[in-house]
Amino acid sequence: MRLPENFEKKMRDLLKEDFDDYIACYEEPRYYGLRVNTNKISVEEFKKICPFEIEPIPWIENGFYYDGENVTPSKHPYYFAGLYYLQEPSAMTPANRLPVEPGDKVLDVCAAPGGKATELGAKLQGEGVLAANDISNSRAKGLLKNIEVFGIGNVLVLSEEPGKMESYFTEYFDKILIDAPCSGEGMFRKDKKMVSAWEEHGPDFFCNIQKSIILQAARMLKQGGMMLYSTCTFDPRENEQVIEHLLKTYPEFRILKIAPYEGFVQGMPEVTESRDPSLADTVRIFPHKMKGEGHYLALVQKGEPCDRVKGELTGGKGKKKLPEELEEFLNDVKKEIRTDLLDIHGERVYVMPAGLPDLKGLRFLRTGLLLGELKKKRFEPSQAFAMTLKKDDYEKIIDLPLEDDRVSRYLKGETLDVDDLVETKAKGWYLVCVDGYPLGWGKLANGTLKNKYLPGWRLNS
């Protein structure tokens, strides 16, 4: 593989005696990974039902390698059920090492396409709020889909400048993840197009952007809150020197140790002006040291640790009188839906996260969970709502085994004959599942299920 001469020289200076091993790794194949959605299924249960061979990623408890040359997990019904996300192994590390707890208010600043946001949302287990932002509106649309497939409802999906968000979310978040836009040196082996992108926009282009983003995010973090900064590049200007800039600007921040793994390499204080020894507690991931690509991680805390206020489930506007057709649908929902958090905009019904500030003026793709739409005296539940449910959360279920050809036919949008699975004269909205894991809705009448699977999500054969 051809690498730019100035990049090779920089890496030789950075790695010294390890340089030849690093260059040799370009002759090895890239690694493919998937990460289990622990909000829907346990790791142990997934290992029992996984239909292809997987091997544990040793530093990610819910991560696995798979043979990306010979299997296509993105075509499997379990993928459509949101049981796992496909992600390069080293890229799983940032969200894994940010210690998110249920109930936290979490921000993913540069979230598209959603690999890290979906893990942060799964860690929340439906409590608290995940704000997932990407400045690119087109990329944010893909982010929204991935979050909804994963069944994350306590969410705000934004497409906004981090600087504009500051005044809305000043010291609001308990945890923040910044997977910063970068020169992408750690992805050269995975994607050869990154080399030409690097030649056009290298570290000098990105480091000022990164320094701006990290300071904006710092002002949105609560006292005692934690922030994880990461890149998929090797250049000190984008890594240790960005953290040095944060510490100089806001001395109340301190670097925390990251849960270790034998392949992690210490950060390099010597590449900074201050030579702050605490920068050694940041982490570098190199592809010649681990079965993955390249990353940098730094975990910092703002001020002294403090007890987080738990149980912030207030914020609703009292019990509301609901439209009759919505009430009728909710009679079949066994999962608790907090009606005081319902927000009806025209036809659309949302369940909002509790405790939000006034968000007027921000650009959103989604605020809260879209429950469904009110249409001419009937209520149509949303695809997003179906994905937040467990099998036992809804009264009317059509549960298809994986080997039933109706699973793939459903995912392709076809009408199904299900009179063998339902009672005579049964009708109404049914939650369609594969092996007990929800896929979406169907409308039943006379033994025939009209397919309501979202057209933009359908399986292309």
C-alpha positions as CSV (number, residue, x, y, z in Angstrom):
1,M,0.0,0.0,0.0
2,R,1.3,3.5,-0.9
3,L,1.6,5.8,2.0
4,P,2.6,9.5,1.7
5,E,6.3,10.1,2.4
6,N,5.8,12.8,5.0
7,F,3.3,10.5,6.8
8,E,5.9,7.7,6.9
9,K,8.5,10.0,8.2
10,K,6.2,11.2,11.0
11,M,5.3,7.7,12.0
12,R,9.0,6.7,12.0
13,D,9.7,9.5,14.4
14,L,6.7,8.6,16.6
15,L,7.1,4.9,16.7
16,K,10.9,4.5,16.5
17,E,11.9,0.8,16.7
18,D,8.2,-0.2,16.3
19,F,7.9,1.5,12.9
20,D,8.8,-1.6,10.8
21,D,6.1,-3.7,12.7
22,Y,3.6,-0.9,12.0
23,I,4.3,-0.8,8.3
24,A,4.2,-4.6,8.1
25,C,0.6,-4.6,9.5
26,Y,-0.6,-3.1,6.2
27,E,0.0,-6.5,4.6
28,E,-2.5,-8.1,7.0
29,P,-6.3,-8.1,6.4
30,R,-8.5,-5.6,8.2
31,Y,-10.7,-6.9,11.1
32,Y,-14.5,-6.9,11.1
33,G,-16.5,-6.5,14.3
34,L,-20.0,-6.5,15.7
35,R,-21.3,-5.2,19.0
36,V,-24.2,-6.7,20.9
37,N,-27.1,-4.5,21.8
38,T,-27.3,-5.2,25.6
39,N,-30.5,-3.2,25.8
40,K,-32.2,-6.0,23.8
41,I,-30.3,-9.2,24.5
42,S,-27.6,-10.4,26.9
43,V,-24.2,-11.3,25.5
44,E,-24.6,-14.9,26.7
45,E,-28.0,-15.2,25.0
46,F,-26.6,-13.7,21.8
47,K,-23.8,-16.2,21.7
48,K,-26.4,-19.0,21.8
49,I,-28.4,-17.8,18.9
50,C,-25.7,-16.1,16.7
51,P,-26.0,-17.9,13.3
52,F,-22.4,-17.4,12.2
53,E,-19.0,-17.9,13.9
54,I,-17.8,-15.1,16.2
55,E,-14.7,-14.6,18.3
56,P,-14.7,-12.3,21.4
57,I,-12.9,-8.9,21.2
58,P,-10.9,-9.2,24.4
59,W,-11.1,-5.6,25.6
60,I,-14.8,-5.1,24.7
61,E,-17.2,-7.3,26.8
62,N,-20.0,-7.1,24.2
63,G,-17.8,-7.0,21.1
64,F,-17.0,-9.9,18.6
65,Y,-14.9,-10.4,15.5
66,Y,-16.6,-12.1,12.5
67,D,-15.4,-13.2,9.1
68,G,-16.3,-10.2,7.0
69,E,-15.2,-11.8,3.8
70,N,-17.6,-14.7,3.9
71,V,-20.7,-13.6,5.9
72,T,-23.0,-10.7,5.6
73,P,-24.5,-9.9,9.1
74,S,-26.2,-6.8,7.7
75,K,-28.6,-9.0,5.8
76,H,-29.6,-11.1,8.7
77,P,-33.1,-10.7,10.4
78,Y,-31.3,-10.3,13.8
79,Y,-29.6,-7.2,12.4
80,F,-33.0,-5.8,11.5
81,A,-34.2,-6.6,15.0
82,G,-31.4,-4.3,16.3
83,L,-29.6,-7.1,18.2
84,Y,-26.2,-5.9,17.1
85,Y,-24.3,-3.1,15.3
86,L,-21.4,-3.6,12.9
87,Q,-18.4,-1.6,13.9
88,E,-14.6,-1.8,13.5
89,P,-13.2,-3.2,16.8
90,S,-11.0,-0.3,17.9
91,A,-13.8,2.1,17.2
92,M,-15.9,0.3,19.9
93,T,-13.4,1.5,22.6
94,P,-14.5,5.1,23.2
95,A,-18.1,4.4,24.0
96,N,-17.1,1.3,26.0
97,R,-14.6,3.3,28.2
98,L,-16.9,6.2,28.9
99,P,-18.6,5.1,32.2
100,V,-22.3,5.8,31.4
101,E,-24.9,4.7,33.9
102,P,-28.7,4.5,33.6
103,G,-30.2,7.9,34.3
104,D,-27.3,9.9,33.0
105,K,-27.7,12.8,30.6
106,V,-25.3,12.0,27.8
107,L,-24.1,13.9,24.8
108,D,-22.4,12.4,21.7
109,V,-21.1,15.6,20.0
110,C,-20.1,14.2,16.6
111,A,-22.4,11.1,16.5
112,A,-23.0,10.0,12.9
113,P,-23.3,7.3,11.8
114,G,-24.2,6.1,15.3
115,G,-21.7,3.4,16.3
116,K,-20.8,5.1,19.5
117,A,-24.2,6.7,20.2
118,T,-26.0,3.4,20.0
119,E,-23.7,1.9,22.6
120,L,-24.2,5.0,24.9
121,G,-28.0,4.6,24.5
122,A,-27.9,0.9,25.3
123,K,-25.9,1.7,28.5
124,L,-28.7,4.1,29.6
125,Q,-31.2,1.2,29.6
126,G,-34.0,3.6,28.8
127,E,-33.3,6.0,31.7
128,G,-32.0,9.5,31.4
129,V,-31.4,11.1,28.0
130,L,-29.1,10.7,25.0
131,A,-28.4,13.7,22.9
132,A,-26.8,12.6,19.6
133,N,-25.6,15.4,17.4
134,D,-24.0,15.6,14.0
135,I,-23.5,18.9,12.1
136,S,-24.2,17.2,8.7
137,N,-28.0,16.9,8.2
138,S,-27.6,14.0,5.7
139,R,-25.3,12.0,8.1
140,A,-27.7,12.8,11.0
141,K,-30.5,11.0,9.1
142,G,-28.5,7.8,9.1
143,L,-27.7,8.4,12.7
144,L,-31.4,8.6,13.5
145,K,-32.2,5.3,11.7
146,N,-29.4,3.5,13.6
147,I,-30.6,4.8,17.0
148,E,-34.2,3.8,16.2
149,V,-33.2,0.3,15.0
150,F,-31.4,-0.1,18.4
151,G,-34.7,0.7,20.2
152,I,-33.4,3.9,21.9
153,G,-36.4,6.2,22.7
154,N,-35.0,8.6,25.4
155,V,-33.2,10.5,22.7
156,L,-32.7,13.9,21.1
157,V,-31.2,13.7,17.6
158,L,-29.7,17.1,16.5
159,S,-27.9,18.5,13.5
160,E,-26.3,21.6,15.0
161,E,-23.1,23.5,15.5
162,P,-21.8,22.5,19.0
163,G,-21.2,26.2,19.6
164,K,-24.9,26.9,19.2
165,M,-25.8,24.1,21.6
166,E,-23.8,25.7,24.5
167,S,-26.3,28.2,25.6
168,Y,-29.1,25.6,25.7
169,F,-27.1,22.9,27.6
170,T,-24.7,24.9,29.8
171,E,-23.3,22.4,32.4
172,Y,-26.3,20.1,31.6
173,F,-24.6,16.7,30.7
174,D,-23.2,14.1,33.1
175,K,-21.2,12.4,30.4
176,I,-20.0,13.7,27.0
177,L,-18.3,11.8,24.1
178,I,-16.4,13.6,21.4
179,D,-15.3,11.3,18.6
180,A,-13.8,14.2,16.8
181,P,-13.5,14.8,13.1
182,C,-9.9,14.0,12.3
183,S,-7.3,13.2,9.6
184,G,-8.2,9.5,9.8
185,E,-4.6,8.1,9.8
186,G,-5.8,5.1,11.9
187,M,-8.2,4.1,9.1
188,F,-5.7,3.9,6.2
189,R,-5.7,0.1,6.2
190,K,-9.4,-0.2,6.5
191,D,-10.2,2.4,3.8
192,K,-7.5,3.3,1.2
193,K,-9.6,6.4,0.2
194,M,-8.6,7.9,3.6
195,V,-5.0,8.4,2.3
196,S,-6.1,10.8,-0.5
197,A,-8.4,12.6,2.0
198,W,-5.4,13.0,4.3
199,E,-3.4,14.5,1.5
200,E,-6.1,17.0,0.9
201,H,-6.9,17.8,4.6
202,G,-4.3,16.7,7.1
203,P,-3.8,17.3,10.8
204,D,-3.2,21.0,10.4
205,F,-6.7,21.4,9.0
206,F,-8.4,19.4,11.8
207,C,-6.5,20.3,15.0
208,N,-8.1,23.8,15.3
209,I,-11.6,22.3,14.8
210,Q,-10.9,19.8,17.5
211,K,-9.7,22.4,19.9
212,S,-12.8,24.4,19.4
213,I,-15.2,21.4,19.8
214,I,-13.5,20.2,23.0
215,L,-13.8,23.6,24.7
216,Q,-17.5,24.0,23.6
217,A,-18.2,20.5,25.0
218,A,-16.4,21.3,28.2
219,R,-18.8,24.1,28.9
220,M,-21.8,21.8,28.5
221,L,-20.4,19.3,31.1
222,K,-21.6,19.4,34.7
223,Q,-19.1,19.9,37.5
224,G,-17.9,16.4,38.3
225,G,-18.9,15.1,34.9
226,M,-16.7,13.0,32.6
227,M,-15.8,13.6,29.0
228,L,-14.1,11.2,26.6
229,Y,-12.2,12.6,23.7
230,S,-11.2,10.3,20.8
231,T,-9.9,10.3,17.3
232,C,-9.0,7.6,14.8
233,T,-5.6,9.2,14.0
234,F,-2.1,9.2,15.3
235,D,-0.9,12.8,15.0
236,P,0.0,14.4,18.3
237,R,-1.5,17.8,17.1
238,E,-4.9,16.0,17.1
239,N,-4.5,14.0,20.2
240,E,-2.3,14.9,23.2
241,Q,-1.9,18.5,22.1
242,V,-5.7,18.9,22.0
243,I,-6.0,17.6,25.6
244,E,-3.1,19.9,26.6
245,H,-5.1,22.8,25.1
246,L,-8.2,21.8,27.2
247,L,-6.1,21.6,30.4
248,K,-4.5,25.0,29.8
249,T,-7.8,26.7,29.1
250,Y,-9.8,25.0,31.9
251,P,-7.4,23.9,34.6
252,E,-10.3,22.4,36.6
253,F,-10.1,19.4,34.2
254,R,-8.0,16.4,35.1
255,I,-7.1,13.3,33.2
256,L,-8.5,10.0,34.5
257,K,-7.0,6.5,34.0
258,I,-8.8,4.4,31.4
259,A,-9.6,0.8,32.1
260,P,-6.5,-1.0,30.7
261,Y,-5.9,-3.7,28.1
262,E,-2.5,-5.3,27.4
263,G,-2.5,-3.9,23.8
264,F,-3.1,-0.3,24.8
265,V,-0.1,2.0,24.5
266,Q,0.3,5.0,26.9
267,G,-0.2,8.5,25.7
268,M,3.0,10.5,24.9
269,P,3.6,13.6,27.1
270,E,6.9,14.2,25.3
271,V,5.0,15.3,22.1
272,T,3.5,18.3,24.0
273,E,5.0,21.6,25.1
274,S,4.0,21.1,28.8
275,R,5.2,17.4,28.9
276,D,2.4,16.9,31.5
277,P,3.1,13.4,32.9
278,S,-0.7,12.8,33.3
279,L,-1.0,12.6,29.5
280,A,0.6,9.2,29.8
281,D,-2.9,8.1,31.2
282,T,-4.4,8.7,27.8
283,V,-4.4,5.7,25.4
284,R,-3.1,5.0,21.9
285,I,-4.3,2.0,19.9
286,F,-2.0,0.9,17.1
287,P,-2.9,-1.8,14.5
288,H,0.5,-3.6,15.0
289,K,-0.3,-4.0,18.8
290,M,-3.9,-5.1,18.6
291,K,-6.4,-6.8,16.3
292,G,-8.0,-3.5,15.2
293,E,-7.1,-0.2,13.5
294,G,-5.9,3.0,15.1
295,H,-7.4,5.2,17.8
296,Y,-6.6,7.7,20.6
297,L,-8.6,8.1,23.8
298,A,-8.5,10.5,26.7
299,L,-10.9,10.5,29.6
300,V,-11.2,13.7,31.6
301,Q,-13.2,14.9,34.6
302,K,-14.4,18.4,35.3
303,G,-13.6,19.5,38.8
304,E,-14.0,17.2,41.8
305,P,-16.2,14.1,41.6
306,C,-19.7,14.8,43.0
307,D,-22.8,12.8,43.6
308,R,-25.1,12.8,40.6
309,V,-28.7,13.7,41.5
310,K,-30.7,10.5,40.8
311,G,-34.3,10.0,39.9
312,E,-34.7,13.0,37.7
313,L,-37.9,11.7,36.2
314,T,-39.9,14.8,36.8
315,G,-40.6,17.3,34.0
316,G,-43.9,16.3,32.6
317,K,-46.9,18.6,32.5
318,G,-49.3,16.5,34.5
319,K,-51.7,13.9,33.3
320,K,-53.2,14.7,29.9
321,K,-56.5,13.9,28.3
322,L,-55.6,11.6,25.4
323,P,-57.3,11.3,22.0
324,E,-59.7,8.3,22.1
325,E,-57.9,6.4,19.3
326,L,-54.6,6.7,21.2
327,E,-56.1,5.5,24.4
328,E,-57.6,2.5,22.5
329,F,-54.2,1.6,21.1
330,L,-52.4,2.0,24.5
331,N,-54.8,-0.5,26.0
332,D,-52.7,-3.2,24.3
333,V,-49.4,-1.8,25.4
334,K,-48.2,-3.4,28.6
335,K,-45.0,-1.3,28.9
336,E,-45.5,1.9,31.0
337,I,-46.0,5.0,28.9
338,R,-45.8,8.1,30.9
339,T,-48.7,10.2,29.6
340,D,-47.4,13.3,31.4
341,L,-44.4,13.2,29.0
342,L,-46.5,12.9,25.8
343,D,-46.2,15.8,23.4
344,I,-48.6,16.0,20.5
345,H,-47.5,18.1,17.5
346,G,-50.3,18.0,14.8
347,E,-50.7,14.4,14.0
348,R,-47.5,13.2,15.6
349,V,-47.3,11.9,19.2
350,Y,-44.0,11.9,21.0
351,V,-42.8,10.6,24.4
352,M,-40.3,13.2,25.6
353,P,-37.3,12.6,27.9
354,A,-37.9,14.1,31.3
355,G,-36.1,17.2,32.6
356,L,-35.2,18.9,29.3
357,P,-34.4,22.6,28.9
358,D,-36.2,24.9,26.5
359,L,-35.0,23.7,23.1
360,K,-36.7,26.3,20.8
361,G,-34.3,27.4,18.0
362,L,-32.2,24.2,17.8
363,R,-32.2,22.0,14.6
364,F,-33.6,18.6,15.4
365,L,-34.3,15.5,13.4
366,R,-36.1,13.9,16.5
367,T,-37.1,15.0,19.9
368,G,-38.0,12.0,22.1
369,L,-39.6,8.8,20.9
370,L,-42.1,9.1,18.0
371,L,-44.9,7.0,19.3
372,G,-47.0,7.2,16.2
373,E,-49.5,9.4,14.2
374,L,-53.1,10.3,14.7
375,K,-55.0,9.9,11.4
376,K,-58.7,10.3,10.8
377,K,-59.9,8.7,14.1
378,R,-57.2,6.1,14.1
379,F,-53.8,5.8,15.6
380,E,-50.8,4.4,13.6
381,P,-47.9,3.3,15.8
382,S,-44.4,4.1,14.5
383,Q,-41.6,1.8,13.5
384,A,-39.4,3.5,16.1
385,F,-41.9,2.6,18.9
386,A,-41.9,-1.0,17.8
387,M,-38.2,-1.2,18.2
388,T,-38.3,0.0,21.8
389,L,-40.6,-2.9,22.8
390,K,-39.9,-6.3,24.2
391,K,-42.1,-9.2,23.1
392,D,-43.9,-9.1,26.5
393,D,-44.6,-5.3,26.2
394,Y,-47.5,-5.7,23.8
395,E,-50.7,-7.8,23.8
396,K,-50.9,-8.8,20.2
397,I,-47.9,-10.7,18.8
398,I,-47.0,-12.6,15.7
399,D,-43.7,-14.4,16.6
400,L,-42.1,-16.0,13.6
401,P,-39.2,-18.5,13.9
402,L,-36.0,-17.5,12.0
403,E,-36.4,-20.3,9.5
404,D,-40.0,-19.2,8.5
405,D,-39.8,-17.6,5.0
406,R,-42.3,-15.0,6.2
407,V,-39.5,-13.3,8.2
408,S,-37.7,-12.2,5.0
409,R,-41.0,-11.6,3.2
410,Y,-42.0,-9.3,6.0
411,L,-38.7,-7.4,5.9
412,K,-39.2,-7.0,2.2
413,G,-42.6,-5.3,2.8
414,E,-44.8,-8.1,1.6
415,T,-48.4,-8.8,2.8
416,L,-48.4,-12.1,4.9
417,D,-51.0,-14.8,5.3
418,V,-50.9,-15.6,9.1
419,D,-54.2,-17.3,9.7
420,D,-52.3,-20.3,11.1
421,L,-50.9,-18.0,13.9
422,V,-53.9,-16.0,15.0
423,E,-57.5,-16.6,16.2
424,T,-60.3,-16.4,13.7
425,K,-61.7,-12.9,13.4
426,A,-58.6,-11.4,15.1
427,K,-57.8,-7.9,13.9
428,G,-55.9,-4.8,14.7
429,W,-52.2,-3.9,15.2
430,Y,-49.8,-6.8,15.7
431,L,-46.2,-6.6,16.7
432,V,-44.2,-8.9,14.3
433,C,-41.2,-10.6,15.9
434,V,-38.4,-13.0,14.9
435,D,-37.6,-15.5,17.6
436,G,-39.2,-13.2,20.1
437,Y,-37.4,-10.0,19.0
438,P,-39.6,-7.2,17.5
439,L,-39.2,-6.2,13.9
440,G,-42.1,-3.9,13.3
441,W,-45.9,-3.6,12.9
442,G,-48.6,-5.2,10.8
443,K,-52.3,-4.5,10.5
444,L,-54.4,-7.7,10.7
445,A,-57.8,-8.4,9.1
446,N,-59.3,-11.7,8.0
447,G,-56.1,-13.7,8.6
448,T,-54.0,-11.4,6.4
449,L,-51.3,-9.1,7.8
450,K,-51.0,-5.8,5.9
451,N,-47.3,-5.0,6.1
452,K,-46.4,-1.8,8.0
453,Y,-42.6,-2.2,8.0
454,L,-41.0,1.1,7.3
455,P,-40.3,1.3,3.5
456,G,-36.9,2.9,3.9
457,W,-35.7,0.1,6.2
458,R,-36.7,-2.8,4.0
459,L,-34.5,-5.7,3.0
460,N,-33.2,-5.6,-0.5
461,S,-32.7,-9.1,-1.8
